[in-house]
Structures are given as C-alpha cells and as structure tokens.
C-alpha cells in the first residue's frame, strides 16, 4: 500500500515536471516541484521512513537475540562438559587410589610416593580442564564484543533514517520542501536498510560457525585432558607394580 502510494506520487511528480523526467528507479524529487501536496502525503512519507527504520531495527534486534541464545547455549554445554570431564578424571583417580590402598599393605615404600604423584596429577588435570573452559570464555568475549560493535554501528545507521523526517521538517518550513526533502532521502534510506540486513545475515552465519568451532575445540580440549590424565595415572600404577616386582625380587634373593 505504502509502496504503491509512493510510486503513484513519483509518477505524478514526473508528469507535472516541465523541464525533466522522473524515472521510477530514481526517487529524487525534481527541482521544479509544483505538485499540490497534502499533509496526508507528508505523513505517509514519514510512515514510510518509520517502516524502513523498523525493518532495520528488527533485523538488528533479531541478530542480538539469536547470538545471545547461541552463546548462552554454548556456554551452558561447555559448563556441563567441564563438570563431566572433572568427574571422569576424579573417578579414574579414585579407582587408582583404591588400588594403591590395597597394595600399600604389601609394599609401602612403592605406594606412598605414588599416592603423592596421583595428587599432583589430579591438581594438574583440574587446572587444565579449567583452562579449556577459560579459553572458551575468552573466545566468547571476543565474539560478543565483535557483535556488539556491529550492533552499535547499525543502530547509529538506523538513527540516521529516523532523523530524516525530523530534520526535513525543521530545515524546511514549507510543506512542499519537506516532502521534497524526504523523497530525496528515500533511496538513501532504503540502501541503508539493505546494507544492514545484508550485514546481519553475514554476521549471523559467521557467528554461528565460530560458536560451533569453539564448542568443538572445547570438547576436544577436555577429552585430551582426560586422556592425558588417565595415561599419567596408568604410568604411576605401572611404576608401582614395577617397584613391587623389584622389591619382591630382592626379598627372594635374600
């Protein structure tokens, strides 16, 4: 309806111009603008600006909302993975400690140092799982800052559209000049909206890919820590068994 009204207005302006034509693809008003303008037309043009501004603002708000949800979901999953990783590490360590407790009654000199070593492995493993999570938090912060920077810029561009109507009213006391002023800025406003919507689409895709990437990296990091922790525990147990074997060999010789 609004687009049709604007097109009719432009065609009417073109037909009333004696010196130049007014192509439908160019929304700038001719200099010799003699068409009788009503306040109703002015209001419709202002509504058109409001419509363009709202379309751009809605796109920006949708971007912010979608990114916030993606980040929230990714952060929650990372917290869950961190907890599961720590539980897995702790479970494996506790099992190893129980085995050492059983062996301790036989060869204490082999078991006591191993128990201390397991405590070091535990502390180091928990430190590394936290580092995996902290790395995710850092990347999320960088991602969020980038999105916020885009959002701030795009909101400023929306404000430019919103100010056109007001500026045209303030700077032009005559009704006909107010309408000409708005018409002269419609094409520019439409271009701003198209750029914003395009940028929002690209940023949404880039952000989604980055969140998937950092989530996978965090999962891989935690799995690596679990694997290294278990390897270190297995190595300690193997050393204890070797120590016991050597101790028994000495006793047999004696």
N, C-alpha and C positions, 0 to 999 in steps of 0.2 A: 504494500500500500504506500509506504513512505518512498520506496524507490520509484514507484510509478509516478507519485506526485512530483518528485524531483525531476524525473525525466520530462514530464509534461511542462514543468516550469522552464527547464532548459530549452526545450523546443519552442516554447512561446517567446522566450528571450531572443532566440535566434531569428525567428520570423519578424520580430519587431525592430531588429537592428538594420539600419540603412547602410552602414559602412562596412560591416564584416559579418561573416557567418559564425555560427556557434556549434561546432561538431559535438555530437553526443558523447564522444570519448574525452572531451576536454571540458572540465567543469568550471573553468574561469569565466566570470561574467564579462561581457563586452563593456568597453568604456562608455559608449552611448546607451546606457541602460535606461530606457524610457517606459518600461512596462509598469502599469499600475500595480503596486504591491500592497497587499493587506497584512495586517498584523497576524492574521491566521497563518499566512505563509511563513512569516518570520518564525512563529512558534514551531511550525513543522520542521523547519530547518534546524532550529535549536534542538528539537527532539531527535533529529537525525544524528546530530553530533553526540547527544547523550547516548544514543543507541550504539554508536561506534565506540565510544569510551567504555560503555558497559561490556561490550563484546570483548574488548581487550582486557579489561579488568577481570572479567570472569575467567579468561584464559590464564592470567597470572595467578589468580587465587586457586584455580584447579591445579596448576603446577605446584604451588606451595603445599597444598593439601596432599597431593599424590606423593611428593617427595618426603614429606613428614611421615606419612604412613609407611613408605618403603624403608626409611631409616629406622623407624620405631620397630618394625617387624625384624629387620636385620639385626638390630641391637639386642632385641629380646632373644632371638635364636642364638646369637653369639654368647649371651649370658648362660643360656641353657647348655650350650656345648662346653663352655668353660666349667660349669658345675659337673657335667658328666665326665669330662676329662680328669678333673681332680678326684672324683670318686673312683674312677678306673685306676688311677695311679695309686691312690690310697689303698684300695682293695688288694692290689698286687703286692704292695709293700707290707701290708698287714699279714698276708699269707706267708711272705718270706720271713717275717719276724717270728711268726709262729713256728715255722720250720727250724729257725735258729734256736728258739727256746728249747725245742726238743733235743737238738744237737748239743746245746750248751751243757747239759748234764754229763756229756761224754768228754768233750774237749773244749774247755772254757777258753783256753788261750787262742783258739781259732775263731771262736764265735764272738767274743767281746769286741774285737776290732771291727768285725763285720757289722755288728749292730750299729756302731757309731757311723760306719760308712753308709748304711741304709738311711740314717737320719739326714746325712748330707745330701744323699740322692733325693730324698723327699723334698727338702728345702729348695734345692736347685730346680727340681721339676715344677714345683708350685710357682716358683719365680718365673720360669719360662712360660707356663700357661698364662700367667698374668700378663707377660709381655705380649703374647699373641693377642690377647684381648685389648691391651693398651694400644697396640698398633692399629687395630680396627677403629678404636675410638678416635685416634689421631686422623686417620683417613676420612672418617665420617665427618669430623670437624672441618677438614679442608673442603669436602664435598658440600657441606652445608653452607660454608662461607661463600663458595662459588655460586650456589643457587641464590643466596640472599643478595649477592652483588647484582645478579641478573634481575632479580625481582625489584630491587630498589631502582635500577635503571629504567625498567619497563613501566613502573608506576609513575616515574617522572615523565615519561613519554605520554602516558595516559593523561596526566595532568595538563599537558600541552593542549590536548584535544578539548579537555574540559574548560580551559581558559579561553578558547577561541570565541565562543559565544559571548562571554562577558567582555572580553577585550573589544570585540566588534561593536558591542553596544556602547561601551564607554568612549571609544575613539571616534565613533561616527554618530553624531546627533540625529542625522536624517535617517528615516526608515529605509529608504531605497539604498543608501550607502551601507546600512547594517546588513541588509540582505546580500548585497554585492560582496561585502567583506566575508560573510560566511561561505558563500558559494566559491569564492576564491580559495578557501581553505579546505573544502570538502575532499578534493583529490589528495591533498597532502595528508589529511586525517586518515583517509582510507589506506594510504600507503603505510602509515604508522601502525595501524591495526594489523595489516597483513604481515609486516615485519615482526611484530610482537608474537602473533600466533605461530609464525614460522619458527621463531627463536624458541618459543615454549615447546614446540614439538621436538626440535633437535635436542634441547636441554633435557627433556624428559627421557628421551632414548639414551642419551649419554649417561645420565644419572642412573638409570635402570641397569645399564651394562656395568657401570662402576660398582654398584651395590652388589650385583651378582658376583663380580670379580673379587671384591673384598671379603664377601661371605665365604666364598670357596677358599680363598687364601687363609682365612682364619681357621676354617675347618682343617685344612691341610697342615697348618702350623701346629694345631693342638694334637693331631694324630701323630705328627713327627715327635712331639714331646713325649707322648705316651709310649711310642715305640722305643725311643732312646732311653726312657726311664726303665722300661722292662729289660732292655738289653743290659743296662748297668746293674740292675738287681740280679739278673741271671749271672752276670760276671762275678758278682760278690759271692753268690751261693756256690758257684763253681770253684772259686778260690778257697772257700771254707772247706768244701769237700776234698780239695787237693791237699789243704793243710792237714785235715784229719787223716787222709791216706798216708801222708808223710809221717805224721805223728805215730800212727799205728805201726808203720814200718820200723821206726826207731825202737818202739817198745818190743817188737818181735825180735829185733837184733839183740836187745838187752836180755 
